[in-house]
């Protein structure tokens, strides 16, 4: 019984799982907040590059 109480191997795994979950939530929130703005900027830059090559839409 004392061996199970002192065993800390599982605690590290739980901490990493919580950390990965928090990072995933932050990433999802960022994509939801800035997703359309980033997509608009990428489309603008794609249009600029296409204009340089003479293939603009």
Backbone as a ProteinNet text record, in pm:
[ID]
protein_1_A
[PRIMARY]
XXXXXXXXXXXXXXXXXXXXXXXXXXXXXXXXXXXXXXXXXXXXXXXXXXXXXXXXX
[TERTIARY]
81.9	0	86.2	189.9	277.7	347.9	377.9	443.7	353.8	223.8	130.9	119	124.3	112.1	234.8	351.2	476.5	504.6	435.1	459.9	411.7	503.2	470.9	479.2	498.2	512.1	385.8	271.6	146.5	116.5	166.9	141.3	202.3	321.2	384.8	303.4	250.8	169.5	44.1	-20	-140.5	-108.2	4.2	44	65.7	130.3	152.6	21.6	-69.6	-199.3	-274.7	-272.3	-338.6	-273.4	-140.8	-68.7	-103.9	-106.4	-141.9	-285.6	-374.9	-514.5	-529.7	-456.5	-463.7	-408.8	-298.7	-241.1	-338.4	-404.8	-502	-618.7	-666.9	-776.9	-735.8	-615.2	-566	-554.5	-504.9	-492.1	-628.9	-724.9	-859.7	-921.8	-905	-959.1	-892.9	-763.6	-692.8	-740.4	-759.9	-809.7	-949.7	-1033.4	-1169.9	-1169.3	-1081	-1076.8	-1014	-904.1	-826.7	-833	-907.9	-910	-950.9	-1060.6	-1106.5	-1013.1	-959.1	-866.1	-739.1	-688.1	-567.4	-596.2	-711.1	-746.7	-757.9	-815.8	-825.6	-687.8	-596.9	-461.4	-388.1	-405.5	-341.6	-395.4	-526.7	-585.5	-533.1	-518.4	-464.7	-322.5	-240	-102.1	-94.6	-183.8	-186.1	-222.2	-315.1	-351.3	-235	-160.4	-44	62.2	89.1	190.3	142.2	12.8	-40.4	-32.2	-50.3	-41.1	100.1	197.7	338.1	366.6	311.5	334.6	238.9	145	50.2	-68.4	-87.7	-197.6	-297.9	-312.1	-405.8	-547.4	-630.3	-771.6	-851.2
-119.8	0	126.1	129	246.7	269.3	159	171	244.7	218.7	286.8	434.9	468.6	609	688.9	626.8	697.2	701.3	621.3	612.9	741.1	811.6	940.5	934.9	817.8	806.3	851	813.1	850	997.8	1063.7	1207	1288.5	1252.4	1325.4	1313.4	1195.1	1173.2	1259.4	1266.3	1347.6	1494.7	1541.6	1681.7	1712.6	1621.6	1642.9	1643	1555.9	1551.1	1681.3	1733	1860.4	1973	1974.2	2078.8	2075.3	1957.5	1944.6	1990.3	1956.4	1999	2149.6	2215.1	2361.5	2426.5	2375	2430.2	2412.7	2298.1	2274.4	2372	2397	2492.7	2634	2673	2806.1	2814.9	2709.1	2708.9	2716.8	2641.8	2644.6	2782.5	2843	2977.5	3077.8	3065.4	3154.8	3139.6	3016.2	2993.3	3049.9	3036.2	3089.7	3242	3304.7	3451	3511.1	3452.6	3513.9	3438.2	3330.7	3245.1	3316.9	3392.1	3459.5	3573.1	3642.5	3752	3699.4	3588.8	3529.1	3479.4	3418.7	3368.5	3482.9	3595.8	3711.9	3763.6	3770.5	3818.7	3723.2	3593.5	3496.4	3512	3532.1	3550.8	3679.2	3785.4	3910.8	3890.7	3821.4	3799.1	3707	3609.7	3521.6	3600.4	3695	3780	3869.9	3918	4002.6	3923.6	3804	3720.4	3682.4	3651.9	3619	3738	3859.6	3980.4	4003.8	3965.2	3981	3892.1	3772.7	3679.1	3699.2	3790.3	3816.2	3719	3648.3	3551.5	3589.2	3717.5	3761.8	3729.6	3705.4	3672.4	3796.2
0	0	0	81.3	86.4	-47	-116.5	-247.1	-346.5	-344.2	-433.9	-400.9	-274.3	-233.3	-276.1	-270.8	-304	-454.3	-531.7	-676.1	-743.7	-809.7	-871.9	-1024.2	-1082.1	-1227.7	-1300.5	-1250.1	-1314.5	-1304.5	-1201	-1181.9	-1295.3	-1341.2	-1451.1	-1578.9	-1603.9	-1723.7	-1719.6	-1605.1	-1591.7	-1614.5	-1561.9	-1581.8	-1729.5	-1800.8	-1943.8	-2021.1	-1984.5	-2052	-2029.5	-1907.1	-1877.1	-1955.9	-1961.8	-2035.7	-2184.4	-2243.4	-2385.4	-2408.1	-2315.2	-2327.3	-2322.1	-2231.3	-2220.9	-2347.4	-2398.7	-2521.8	-2638.1	-2645	-2751.5	-2740.8	-2619.5	-2602.5	-2643.7	-2610.1	-2649.8	-2801.6	-2865	-3011.2	-3078	-3028.6	-3086	-3070.5	-2953.5	-2931.3	-3025.4	-3046	-3137.7	-3280.3	-3324.4	-3459.4	-3477	-3374.6	-3385.2	-3388.9	-3311	-3305.6	-3430.8	-3477.4	-3584.6	-3716.6	-3721.8	-3840.9	-3967.3	-3963.7	-4085.5	-4124.3	-4026.9	-4058.3	-4123.2	-4070.5	-4128.2	-4269.6	-4288.5	-4421.3	-4521.2	-4479.6	-4568	-4606.1	-4510	-4538.2	-4632.9	-4614.1	-4702.5	-4844.4	-4858.9	-4991.1	-5056.6	-4976.6	-5031.3	-5082.5	-5003.9	-5044.9	-5166.5	-5172.1	-5288.4	-5413.9	-5399.1	-5512.1	-5555.3	-5458.2	-5489.8	-5565.8	-5519.6	-5585	-5724	-5735.7	-5867.2	-5961.1	-5909.5	-5989.9	-6041.8	-5964.6	-6006.3	-6127.4	-6125.6	-6235.4	-6351.9	-6338.6	-6444.5	-6445.1	-6335.1	-6328.2	-6219.6	-6196.1	-6091.5	-6131.4	-6031.6	-6056	-6084.1
[MASK]
+++++++++++++++++++++++++++++++++++++++++++++++++++++++++

